Amino acid sequence: MSSRETVLRRIRQATADLREAPVPVPRAYLRHAPTVAPEDRDGVLALLVERLADYGAEVYRVAEDDLPAALARALATARSAVAPAGLPDAWLAQWDGLVRRDAPPLTHAELDATDAVVTSCAAAIAESGTLVLDGGPGQGRRAPTLLPDLHVCVVREAQVCSAMPEAIGHLDPSRPLTWISGPSATADIEMIRVQGVHGPRRLTVLLAP
């Protein structure tokens, strides 16, 4: 018997009782933010705005009809932006910069030379101020959301969850999930904060109905 077979046999022996009688996992933990009731939608949305602002993101609440104008304002300093597949063309209709479609996939050099990326999201978490992307329509692959300096994300109010346990129930674990809590930032051993090292230096969130 090889070493590999020996190790696998011991694992099977050690876990035999688990296969025969699965251990129930308690689900009595708190599923919403303790500071706001889950049915208080205004409170949940206000908490998301507060948390994102704490991280240094710019957050604007906009009406559906105002989305194209709001995106144009958010992209005012950008000359070019990546638009993933599935992003509505109408959203960028009032912006006069260069729209780059990521199909076929842009190279890392092309993405690095692009000023911004515009996406939707799969969910948002109010308690932690986190945006979750899963690569679905309007979100695209991960690279375009990491290399441009500015990320503009459109979040629907219905997508905002109170806390992480609630959000997990709405997400597909088989999809590639990207979790974004504010602009990219890091600090060295002397606690000198630097933004833009691991992702966009600026994050703008448009919260729409």
Buried (B, 14 or more C-beta within 10 A) or exposed (E): EEEEEEEEEEEEEEEEEEEEEEEEEEEEEEBBBEEBEBEBBEBBBBBBBEBBBEBBBBBBBBEEEBBBBBBBBBBEEBEBBBBBEEBBEEBBEBBEBEBBEBEEEBEEEBBEEBBBBBBBBBBBBBBBBBBBBBBBEBBBBBBBBBBBBBBBBBBBBEBBBBBBBBBBEEBEEEBEBBEBBBBBBEEEEEEEEEBBEEBBBBBBBBBBE
